[in-house]
Amino acid sequence: MPLATDPKVQNWVDSYGDWFKDESAFKHAEMSSDLYPYDSLFSPISINKVTVKNRIVMAPMGNISMCDETGRPNEKMLQYFFERAKGGVGLITTGLVPVSHKQDNTITELGELSYFPRIDRSRTVYMGWRNLAQGVHAFGAKIFVQLTPGLGRVGNPQCLLTKFKLPQSASLNPNFYMPQVPSVPMSARKLKAIVKNMGQGAADAKSFGLDGAYLHGHEGYLLEQMTNPAYNRRKLGRYSDWQAFGIDCVNEMRRRVGPDFPIMYRIDLSLALNETYGEGMKSSSLSKFTNGRTIEMTLGFMENLVKAGVDIFDVDLGSYDNWWLPHPPASMPPGCFLEVSVTVKEHFKKIELKSNAGLEVPVVAVGKLGYPDLAESALRENKCDMVMLGRPLLADANWANKAYSGKAASITPCIGCQEGCINEFVEGGHPQCAVNPRSAFENVYPDQIPPANVKKSIAVVGSGPAGITAAVTAAMRGHAVTLIEKSGRIGGRLIAGGVPKFKYEIANYLKYLEWLLKDHSEIKVLLNQEATTEWLKSKSFDCVIFASGTKENIPNLPGIKEANAVLATDLLLDEKLLGQSKKAVVVGGGMVGCEAAYWLKFEKGLDVKVVEMDKHIMNHVCTANRCHLIHYLQKAGVELHNCTKVSGFEKNSVKVLKNVSKTVPNPYITWHPILPENIHNPMEPKLIVEEKEMSFDADLVVLATGGRPDSAAFFAAQKERVAPELHNIGDSFESGLVLQATRAAYRLGLTL
């Protein structure tokens, strides 16, 4: 029997693979000011008895690992939120704050420690919340605390190894990170205790001076596990009614805070799992989750939540199991969920829904809305009542102030990489940002860059993100800076990276860097100039910073000279290299290789295969970004071959050794993530090697085998002592990401 799907949801999900073929999708996908002044964006709105000065909401991003060990908000967390309030945001929402440390085994670590802030522990945490509320209010912003009943099956399964306790869920469900670990049903007694905790958390928030409480009810956390029949398959008791737990939480919160305190609820209109995976649902760890809420069920549930006391919703799609939907990556379209908010608004209007305060229930739109014209048009066209920005406000805390003053071109654009804001805390750090080195370091780095005591003549070699960040930071300190680029254009690897249409955010970032250099006209930019050791020495610089990038790895394998082999970066920069090619093999299944494969398939129409030695495709890339590409590569028929080594080339073919053992991971799995390398999964099957020689037809071989730091110029300059002070940063020091390059460049620039 075929799975039940919703045509509207199916259409949305299907469109997220090749959306960029419609040029109209890019209408407002840049920092333009065509709709300025933004009268809709900067108009007040009432949420229950609270008035917010504008329609900009900061999404719940941050505060993980940004608190003291007691759970009290510390100076890092406070300054992080103050910076966004100072930047002009109308409504701040905090990140996750669990209230179930005694009930949910996954949120508290050994020693009663947690990487989440706490609002439930004791009076030791109260001061932090009061200081947070007062500081945000000083800048005219309001703040809601996001409370969660817990993580359940999407929590860390290490509780089994460290505390010998299983994760829990609404029913018997596999853990998201380790599907071999069962998440057992949480008892009704614990659930009732959590309901009381939610009420206490809301009451505390009100007492501490916060402006509202915000329930985290989407993307498959415990609240959704209880309120979605995909996860809640209980047969007995009150909570066999999938709506009951959510309504109980809201009722208890409303009882504790009274009628005037705003309550916000985050919900997904659909998990979109059946629409994402189709019949594949039946043969994976998702097999129990086929009976999710339909749109109609969700809308009815939202009506009941309003009756219980909810004042405002923000709404999206998806869950952890199709992570790219609730965390839309670089390759997703701008304004990707606007039609979702339209669906909810039209329904509320049709039934004339009013909150208990007698007001219309605002709908907040989410999903890549960080372009002022796009945000304004969404409001003007009545697609939503407010817009929620998360990553754009990490990229530029002054987004709102810049938009209000008509300075959209000066907004630092998010590049959608999610390496700082999400992957950093997954790997054990705290949220930060690839394009904003101050993000989450506001307590360390000054708002105004201090002038240098001694002004120097500084040369920066290389104009990628590291070089430009170092040059601008040094110039702002008063140094005389010369930026040297051996090619005819600034940007380094960003130039090739921004070629595919779905990488529009990289193209936007490159345009911003060009604007930034024009804004800092005091920086002398030398294009088409090679910074040789002799040349540098002749200029008598006080300091030389090398940010000269990488050197491509070219495999020295038999027959490579006979093959039609090109570097992925060269191909992106010169499409003529495609020639009349019909079949391509991409050697290297990292980020560059898979993005090149996506471009070749979706934009150039080639038949494509990807070969990767590692057991994982796009290893170490943020889950949302890798899974979005992998999912739609599979739908388009692109073959992904992991555990496969290239052994040589022949004319129009690539010879490989492929591990054909059944223990090789399925490269197309996108419903659970790759675990960090320091996390051992004792239930993972041991990889057995059974190699088989194979040959793939290819009239084009695309080399995406990575690069290594190109430090030769630095070491030559060091040997010849071209300047009293030398530094090596970015890819020429360690081949990596924009996050690492800008972070190092900014820190160095502040010390010169």
Rosetta blueprint (number, residue, H / E / L):
1 M L
2 P L
3 L L
4 A L
5 T L
6 D L
7 P H
8 K H
9 V H
10 Q H
11 N H
12 W H
13 V H
14 D H
15 S H
16 Y L
17 G L
18 D L
19 W H
20 F H
21 K H
22 D L
23 E H
24 S H
25 A H
26 F H
27 K L
28 H L
29 A L
30 E L
31 M L
32 S L
33 S L
34 D L
35 L L
36 Y L
37 P L
38 Y L
39 D L
40 S L
41 L L
42 F L
43 S L
44 P L
45 I E
46 S E
47 I E
48 N L
49 K L
50 V E
51 T E
52 V E
53 K L
54 N L
55 R L
56 I E
57 V E
58 M E
59 A L
60 P L
61 M L
62 G L
63 N L
64 I L
65 S L
66 M L
67 C E
68 D L
69 E L
70 T L
71 G L
72 R L
73 P E
74 N L
75 E H
76 K H
77 M H
78 L H
79 Q H
80 Y H
81 F H
82 F H
83 E H
84 R H
85 A H
86 K H
87 G L
88 G L
89 V L
90 G L
91 L E
92 I E
93 T E
94 T E
95 G E
96 L E
97 V E
98 P E
99 V L
100 S L
101 H L
102 K L
103 Q L
104 D L
105 N L
106 T L
107 I L
108 T L
109 E E
110 L H
111 G H
112 E H
113 L E
114 S L
115 Y L
116 F L
117 P L
118 R L
119 I L
120 D L
121 R L
122 S L
123 R H
124 T H
125 V H
126 Y H
127 M H
128 G H
129 W H
130 R H
131 N H
132 L H
133 A H
134 Q H
135 G H
136 V H
137 H H
138 A L
139 F L
140 G L
141 A L
142 K E
143 I E
144 F E
145 V E
146 Q E
147 L E
148 T E
149 P L
150 G L
151 L L
152 G H
153 R H
154 V H
155 G L
156 N L
157 P L
158 Q L
159 C H
160 L H
161 L H
162 T H
163 K L
164 F L
165 K L
166 L L
167 P L
168 Q E
169 S E
170 A L
171 S L
172 L L
173 N E
174 P E
175 N L
176 F L
177 Y L
178 M L
179 P L
180 Q L
181 V L
182 P E
183 S E
184 V E
185 P E
186 M L
187 S L
188 A H
189 R H
190 K H
191 L H
192 K H
193 A H
194 I H
195 V H
196 K H
197 N H
198 M H
199 G H
200 Q H
201 G H
202 A H
203 A H
204 D H
205 A H
206 K H
207 S H
208 F L
209 G L
210 L L
211 D L
212 G E
213 A E
214 Y E
215 L E
216 H E
217 G L
218 H L
219 E E
220 G L
221 Y L
222 L H
223 L H
224 E H
225 Q H
226 M H
227 T L
228 N L
229 P L
230 A L
231 Y L
232 N L
233 R L
234 R L
235 K L
236 L L
237 G L
238 R H
239 Y H
240 S H
241 D L
242 W L
243 Q L
244 A H
245 F H
246 G H
247 I H
248 D H
249 C H
250 V H
251 N H
252 E H
253 M H
254 R H
255 R H
256 R H
257 V H
258 G L
259 P L
260 D L
261 F L
262 P L
263 I E
264 M E
265 Y E
266 R E
267 I E
268 D E
269 L E
270 S E
271 L L
272 A L
273 L H
274 N H
275 E H
276 T H
277 Y H
278 G H
279 E H
280 G H
281 M H
282 K H
283 S H
284 S L
285 S L
286 L L
287 S H
288 K H
289 F H
290 T L
291 N L
292 G L
293 R L
294 T L
295 I H
296 E H
297 M H
298 T H
299 L H
300 G H
301 F H
302 M H
303 E H
304 N H
305 L H
306 V H
307 K H
308 A H
309 G L
310 V L
311 D L
312 I E
313 F E
314 D E
315 V E
316 D E
317 L E
318 G L
319 S E
320 Y H
321 D H
322 N H
323 W L
324 W L
325 L L
326 P L
327 H L
328 P L
329 P L
330 A L
331 S L
332 M L
333 P L
334 P L
335 G L
336 C L
337 F L
338 L H
339 E H
340 V H
341 S H
342 V H
343 T H
344 V H
345 K H
346 E H
347 H H
348 F H
349 K H
350 K H
351 I H
352 E L
353 L L
354 K E
355 S L
356 N L
357 A L
358 G L
359 L L
360 E E
361 V L
362 P L
363 V E
364 V E
365 A E
366 V L
367 G L
368 K L
369 L L
370 G L
371 Y L
372 P H
373 D H
374 L H
375 A H
376 E H
377 S H
378 A H
379 L H
380 R H
381 E L
382 N L
383 K L
384 C L
385 D L
386 M E
387 V E
388 M E
389 L E
390 G L
391 R H
392 P H
393 L H
394 L H
395 A H
396 D L
397 A L
398 N L
399 W H
400 A H
401 N H
402 K H
403 A H
404 Y H
405 S L
406 G L
407 K L
408 A H
409 A H
410 S H
411 I L
412 T L
413 P L
414 C L
415 I L
416 G L
417 C L
418 Q L
419 E L
420 G L
421 C L
422 I L
423 N H
424 E H
425 F H
426 V H
427 E L
428 G L
429 G L
430 H L
431 P L
432 Q L
433 C L
434 A L
435 V L
436 N L
437 P L
438 R L
439 S L
440 A L
441 F L
442 E L
443 N L
444 V L
445 Y L
446 P L
447 D L
448 Q L
449 I L
450 P L
451 P L
452 A L
453 N L
454 V L
455 K L
456 K L
457 S E
458 I E
459 A E
460 V E
461 V E
462 G L
463 S L
464 G L
465 P H
466 A H
467 G H
468 I H
469 T H
470 A H
471 A H
472 V H
473 T H
474 A H
475 A H
476 M H
477 R L
478 G L
479 H L
480 A E
481 V E
482 T E
483 L E
484 I E
485 E L
486 K L
487 S L
488 G L
489 R L
490 I L
491 G L
492 G L
493 R L
494 L H
495 I H
496 A H
497 G H
498 G L
499 V L
500 P L
501 K H
502 F H
503 K H
504 Y H
505 E H
506 I H
507 A H
508 N H
509 Y H
510 L H
511 K H
512 Y H
513 L H
514 E H
515 W H
516 L H
517 L H
518 K H
519 D H
520 H L
521 S L
522 E L
523 I L
524 K E
525 V E
526 L E
527 L L
528 N L
529 Q L
530 E L
531 A L
532 T L
533 T H
534 E H
535 W H
536 L H
537 K H
538 S H
539 K H
540 S L
541 F L
542 D L
543 C E
544 V E
545 I E
546 F E
547 A L
548 S L
549 G L
550 T E
551 K E
552 E E
553 N L
554 I L
555 P L
556 N L
557 L L
558 P L
559 G L
560 I L
561 K L
562 E L
563 A L
564 N L
565 A E
566 V E
567 L E
568 A H
569 T H
570 D H
571 L H
572 L H
573 L H
574 D L
575 E H
576 K H
577 L H
578 L H
579 G L
580 Q L
581 S L
582 K L
583 K E
584 A E
585 V E
586 V E
587 V E
588 G L
589 G L
590 G L
591 M H
592 V H
593 G H
594 C H
595 E H
596 A H
597 A H
598 Y H
599 W H
600 L H
601 K H
602 F H
603 E H
604 K L
605 G L
606 L L
607 D E
608 V E
609 K E
610 V E
611 V E
612 E L
613 M L
614 D L
615 K L
616 H L
617 I L
618 M L
619 N L
620 H L
621 V L
622 C L
623 T H
624 A H
625 N H
626 R H
627 C H
628 H H
629 L H
630 I H
631 H H
632 Y H
633 L H
634 Q H
635 K H
636 A L
637 G L
638 V L
639 E E
640 L E
641 H E
642 N L
643 C L
644 T E
645 K E
646 V E
647 S E
648 G E
649 F E
650 E E
651 K L
652 N L
653 S E
654 V E
655 K E
656 V E
657 L E
658 K E
659 N E
660 V L
661 S L
662 K L
663 T L
664 V L
665 P L
666 N L
667 P L
668 Y L
669 I L
670 T L
671 W L
672 H L
673 P L
674 I L
675 L L
676 P L
677 E L
678 N L
679 I L
680 H L
681 N L
682 P L
683 M L
684 E L
685 P L
686 K L
687 L L
688 I L
689 V L
690 E L
691 E E
692 K E
693 E E
694 M E
695 S E
696 F E
697 D E
698 A L
699 D L
700 L E
701 V E
702 V E
703 L E
704 A L
705 T L
706 G L
707 G E
708 R E
709 P E
710 D L
711 S L
712 A H
713 A H
714 F H
715 F H
716 A H
717 A H
718 Q H
719 K H
720 E H
721 R L
722 V L
723 A L
724 P L
725 E E
726 L E
727 H E
728 N E
729 I L
730 G H
731 D H
732 S H
733 F L
734 E L
735 S L
736 G L
737 L L
738 V H
739 L H
740 Q H
741 A H
742 T H
743 R H
744 A H
745 A H
746 Y H
747 R H
748 L H
749 G H
750 L H
751 T H
752 L L
